[in-house]
């Protein structure tokens, strides 16, 4: 007698959970040892500070490249910032050729939404994994302290949810990502399951001279590497449901050569009609996150006025950089005041990845042209003399 679709689906889920639990033996042993070390049922706990009197604020998360509403300088004492994210396993298009892949997306976006708080605040996340999903998921906050960044405390099977609270002790920009164990860690990350947190100093950002610095807007960019398997004819393969591509994708991943390197989940997500907007005189804070590979952001036509390359707002920012370095597994921030109108290209300056693989965004800037900064002295004409 044949199995029903429901039974087949259940068996497949069990297989995938088992794959996530076993994976490569050496890696699995390392992961298991780490998780045993943070078994909250067995470890001795230090009494938590009483935060029952702190105000609670619900932060409405928004899709990249935007940031949620926030104060740059905290006007009150520490608070509890409540956020909620629902995980979606969804089939999406990632280039203008119609290539599709399954992504695992916090709150349905790649990257997951930016969370903003201040040093000393508490972030309280409700993480939901709907029963319609197939896989176990969790979240590792690089901005947090303990329990594998919260990863050991947030593993949720389909149909489950959990609540994690962590204290923001270090100001800066940080990556978060899914880390369910062994081979599932890189697999989930390159299926788009990552995002960023910005922890602002309570008194706001400071420039290189230590003076207060305020920005007019935030642009949030998550750089994503995809590894799409091909068929025997070289065409990109498609799969019926999430995780069907796992065996094929792992083989491509082992080659360490991505098929796509894109900003915010898709080639062209921030060019053409989707280009970012700004005005001459506006100060824009760019947050750039890359959960897996190194990147070299560059603003063609501009510079990094202030650059917190390693992400720490405790550190003095570099100034006037042409290109800066984002280490894989980290986020960085750059602030720039636009001085000329026109189209600026924000790229990964591995130009192969920018032009051929998709890591490009455009900023369309309005305003008056300044001939003192640049002017065309002579138009192109036949060479004379």
N, C-alpha and C positions, 0 to 999 in steps of 0.2 A: 504494500500500500504506500503511495507517495505521501510525502510530508506536505502539510498545509503551508501556505505562505507565512502564516504567523509563526509556525514551528520553525521554519527555515530561518526566519528573521531572528528568533530567539537563539537558535543554535549558532548563528553567525555572530550575534552579540557576545555569547559566551566565549566563542573562539577569539574574538578581538580582545576581550578583557584578558584572556589567558595570554595572548601575545604580548599585551602590555605588561603583564606581570612577570613574564619569563624573559623574552628577548634574548640578547646576547648574554651568556652566562656570567662572564667576568663583570660586565656592567651591572647586571642585575644584582650580583652579590654586593657590589659597592653601594648601590642604591639602597638595598635592604639594610645594610649596616648603618647607613646614614639615617634611615627612617627609624630603625630600632633605637638609635641614640636620642631621637626626639619623640619617643612614645609618651604622649602627655598623660596617659593613665598611670605610668610608672615613675615618671621623674618627679623630683621634689620641686614644689612650686613656691615661689616667693609671692607673698600676698600682693595682689594688685592694688595700685593706688585708687582711692575712692574718687571716681569721676562722675558720680551720680548727680552732682550739682552743675556739671558743665552744660552749656547750651548745646542743643542738637540742631544741625542745619542739613537739610536734604539738598544735595548737589544734583542738579539736572544735567546729566551727561549729554554731550552733543557729538555728532559725527565729525571725524577729521575732514578738512584741515583746521577746524575751529576748536576753540577752547571754551569751557563752561564759564559762566559769569563768575567773577571773583574779585576780591580786593587785592591790590598790589601791596598795600601796607595794611597790616591787621589793625583794625580799630577797636577790637575787644581782646580779651584774654583767650587762652586755648579753648577750642570747641571740638565737638564730635561731628565729623563730616560724614554723613550717611550717603552711600552710593549703592546702586543696585545694577547688576549686570546679568543678562540672560545670554547664555551661550547658544549660538546657532551653527548648525552644520548645514551649509548651503552650497549650491552649485552656482558658480559665478564665472563671468567672462573676464579675462585678464589682459586682453590685447585687442587691437582693432582688426585682427584676422579671425576673430571668433573663437579663439582657444578658450576652453573652459576647464575649470578644476573645482574640486570640492575644497572649501575652506572651513576652518573651525574658528568662528569669529565671536569675540566678546562683544555683546550688545549688537551683533550683526554687522560689524564693520572691521575692515582690515586697513590700518591697525585698529585695535580696540580704542575706545575713547580716552582722551586725556583726563586724568584726575588732577585737581589742583587743591592744595591746602597750604598751611603755613607750618613752619617749624614749631613743634610743641602741640600741634593739633593731633587728634586721633582720627584715623580713617576707619570707618566701619562698613565693610562690604558685605552685601547679601549676594551670593553667587548662586545662580539657578541653572540647572542642567535639565531641560525639558525631557519628558518621556519619549518624545519623538526623535531625539538624538540616539545614536548607536553607541557612543564611546564614553568612557570615564574621562573627566577633565578636572583641572585644578588651577591654581594660580600661584606664581612665585613673584613676590614684589621685591625687586632689588633695593627698594627704598626702605624696607622693613628690617627688623632684627629678630632672628630666631626661626626655628622650625622650617628650615629650607625656604626661607622667605615667605612662610605661610603655606608652602606647597604640601607639607605633611599634614596640615590641618584642614585642607579645603578639597580633598578628593571627593567628587560627587559623581555618582552613577546617574544614568538617565532616570528622571523622575525625582531627583533629590535636589536639595538646596542646603547651603550652610551659611553661617555668618562668621566673619573674621574681623577682628579689630586690631589694628597696630598703630603704634605711636610714631609720628614723623619726627625723628631726632636729628636728621641731617638734611640741610637745605641743598637743593639741586634738582636736576632732572634725572630720572631713572627709568629703566625698562621694567616692564612686567611681562610674564609669559607663562604659558602652560608647561608643566613639568611632571607628568604623571608617572614617570619611571622608565628606565632603560631606553630602548630604541624609540619609545613613544615620545621622549622629550624632544629630540631634533625633529621627529616626524610632525608633531603638533606645531612646533615653532614655524616650520617652513610651510605649513598649511595655513599660515596667517594668524596664529594664535599668540599675539603679543601686542603690547601697547606701551604707554608711558605715564609717569606721574611727575608733576612739578610741585616741589616743596619750596615755597618762597620763604626767605627770611622774614621774620615778623615785621621788621622795619623796611622791607622792600629791597630791591636790587641796588647795588652800588657800582659805579663805574670804576675805571682803573685808578682814579685819584681818590676813591673812597666817598665820592659824592652821590647823593640819591639819584637813581636813574628810573625813569618811568617810560613805559612803552604805550603806543596807541592801540596796537592789536597784536594778537598771537597767531602765528601760522604753525600748525602741527603737522609734521611730515614723518610718516613711518615708512622706512625703506624695507621692501620685502623681496627676498629671493625665493623664486619658485623653481621646482625641479619636475618638469612635466615629462612623463615617459612617451616614447614614440613607438609606432608600430613598425612592421618590417619594411614599409614603404617610406618611412621617415616622417609620417604625419603624426601629429600629437594625438594621443589616445584619449578617449572619454570613458567614464565609468558610471555605472548605474546608480551607485549610492556611496555615501561617505565611507572612507577607508578601504573601498574596493581596490584603490590604487596602491595600497601600502607596500606590498612586495615589490612592485615595479618601481615605485618612487624611491624606496630605499636603495635600489641598485643605482639609480641616477644620482642620488645624494652622495653615495660613496665616491663618485667621481669628482665631487667638490666643484662642479661646473654648473651653475644655474642656467636654465633656459630663459628665464625672465628675471630682471631686476627692476622693480617698479616702485613708484611712490604711491602710497595710499591705495594699494590693492590692485591697480590696473594701469597699464600704459595709457597715457593720455588723461589720467584722472585730474590733472591740474594744468592742462594746456587747452588751447582753442577756447571753446565756450566755457570750459571749466577753469580757465586761468584765474589766478588770484588777482585781487584789485587793491590798489594803494594810490596815495597821492604824494606829490612832492612835499617834503617836510614831515611826512609821517614816519614815526619810529616803529619798526616791526621787529618783534622777537620771534625768531625761527627756532623751533624745537625739532631736532632731528634724532630719531631713534632707529637703531638697527640691532635687532635681537640676536643676530647670528653671524654676520660678516662685517669686516672693516669697510668703511666708506670715507670718501674725501669730498665733502660738500664744497661747492664754489658758486658764488653769485656772479654770473657773467654781466659785467657792466657796473658792478659795485664791489664792496669789500665787507669784511666782518669788522664793523666799528668796535664792537665788544664781543669777545668769544670766550665762553666757558667751555673749552674743548672737552674736558673730562667730565663736565656736568656739575661740578661742585660750586655752589654759590658762596661757599666760605672762602674760596680762593679768588685772588685778584684776576679779573679777566684779561686776556690778551687783547691787543688792539691792532686794528688795521691789517688784518690777515687777508691774504688773497684766497687761500684754501686752508681748510682745517681738517682735523682727523677725528672720525668717530670710530671708536674701537667696537668690534663686534661684541654684542652683549651690553651695550651702553647707550646712553643718550647724551647729547650736547646741546648747547644753546648759543645762538648768535643774534646780536641786535644790530640793525642797520637803519639809518635815516636816509630815505630816498631823496636824491638831490637833482635828478633829471627825469623827465617823462620818457615814456617808451616801454618797450617790452624787455624785461630782464629774464634771463634763464637761470633758474636754480637747478644745479645738476650735481650728480656724482661725477667728479672729474676723472674717474676712469671713463674716458669718453666712449669707449666701446660699450660699456654698460649704460651710459647716458643715452647714446644715440641708437644703438642697435637693440638693446635689451629693455629700454624704457624708463630709466631713472632720470627723468626731466620734469620740471615744473616751470610754468611761466608766471610772471607777475606783470600785469599791465598797470603802468603808473601814469596818472594824469597830472598835468601842471604845465608851467612855463619853462621853455628851454633856456638854459644858461650858456651863452656863447663863451663865457670866460672859462667854463669847465671843459667844453669841447665845441669845436665848430669845423665844418667842412670848408677848408680854405679854397680848394679847387675841385670841381666835380670830375668824375672820370672822363677822359678824353684821349684821343690818339696821342701816342708818344711823339713829342717834337724834339728836334735837335739831336 
